[in-house]
Amino acid sequence: MFLRVERKRRGLTLAEVSRRTGIHPTALSRLERGELRAYPGWRRRLARSFRLPADTLFREVPADDGNPVTD
């Protein structure tokens, strides 16, 4: 999920995002892994916190297998 990519890009921990949004870190982790669906209120809080549209934050992205991309 792009939420995790963006959180890591900004250097934020789950605890920091939790403090900003009031969403428990465990719930945030499960959201990032696609194990939990976000309530509409959570989507709004996360979008506001990241200053991005909710649809952007909650789009699927390819899994990072840890291998560098080569052309």
MITIRO-490665 format. One record per residue (C-alpha): residue number from 1; residue in one letter; x, y, z. Coordinates in nm, 2 decimals, always signed. Example, Ala and Ser with C-alpha at 12.3 -4.5 7.8 and 13.67 -1.06 7.14 Angstrom:
num,residuo,c1,c2,c3
1,A,+1.23,-0.45,+0.78
2,S,+1.37,-0.11,+0.71
***
This chain:
num,residuo,c1,c2,c3
1,M,+0.00,+0.00,+0.00
2,F,+0.13,+0.35,-0.09
3,L,+0.06,+0.46,+0.27
4,R,+0.37,+0.26,+0.39
5,V,+0.58,+0.38,+0.10
6,E,+0.50,+0.74,+0.17
7,R,+0.55,+0.70,+0.55
8,K,+0.89,+0.55,+0.50
9,R,+0.99,+0.81,+0.23
10,R,+0.91,+1.08,+0.49
11,G,+1.11,+0.90,+0.76
12,L,+0.81,+0.86,+0.99
13,T,+0.76,+0.57,+1.23
14,L,+0.43,+0.40,+1.30
15,A,+0.43,+0.57,+1.64
16,E,+0.48,+0.91,+1.49
17,V,+0.19,+0.86,+1.25
18,S,-0.02,+0.73,+1.53
19,R,+0.04,+1.04,+1.74
20,R,-0.05,+1.26,+1.45
21,T,-0.37,+1.07,+1.36
22,G,-0.49,+0.90,+1.68
23,I,-0.48,+0.56,+1.51
24,H,-0.31,+0.28,+1.70
25,P,+0.03,+0.17,+1.56
26,T,-0.09,-0.19,+1.53
27,A,-0.39,-0.08,+1.33
28,L,-0.17,+0.13,+1.10
29,S,+0.06,-0.16,+1.04
30,R,-0.23,-0.38,+0.95
31,L,-0.36,-0.11,+0.72
32,E,-0.03,-0.09,+0.54
33,R,-0.02,-0.47,+0.50
34,G,-0.38,-0.48,+0.36
35,E,-0.50,-0.68,+0.66
36,L,-0.75,-0.42,+0.78
37,R,-0.97,-0.18,+0.59
38,A,-0.96,+0.18,+0.69
39,Y,-1.27,+0.34,+0.84
40,P,-1.37,+0.66,+0.65
41,G,-1.26,+0.87,+0.94
42,W,-0.92,+0.71,+0.94
43,R,-0.88,+0.77,+0.57
44,R,-0.96,+1.14,+0.62
45,R,-0.72,+1.17,+0.92
46,L,-0.44,+1.00,+0.73
47,A,-0.50,+1.20,+0.42
48,R,-0.49,+1.52,+0.62
49,S,-0.17,+1.41,+0.80
50,F,+0.01,+1.33,+0.48
51,R,-0.15,+1.61,+0.28
52,L,-0.24,+1.37,+0.01
53,P,-0.57,+1.24,-0.13
54,A,-0.69,+0.93,+0.05
55,D,-0.72,+0.75,-0.29
56,T,-0.35,+0.80,-0.33
57,L,-0.25,+0.68,+0.01
58,F,-0.46,+0.36,-0.02
59,R,-0.36,+0.25,-0.37
60,E,-0.18,-0.08,-0.41
61,V,+0.18,-0.07,-0.50
62,P,+0.41,-0.37,-0.60
63,A,+0.57,-0.54,-0.31
64,D,+0.94,-0.46,-0.25
65,D,+1.13,-0.78,-0.27
66,G,+1.45,-0.61,-0.16
67,N,+1.62,-0.66,-0.50
68,P,+1.75,-0.35,-0.69
69,V,+1.58,-0.27,-1.01
70,T,+1.79,-0.32,-1.31
71,D,+1.73,-0.22,-1.67
***
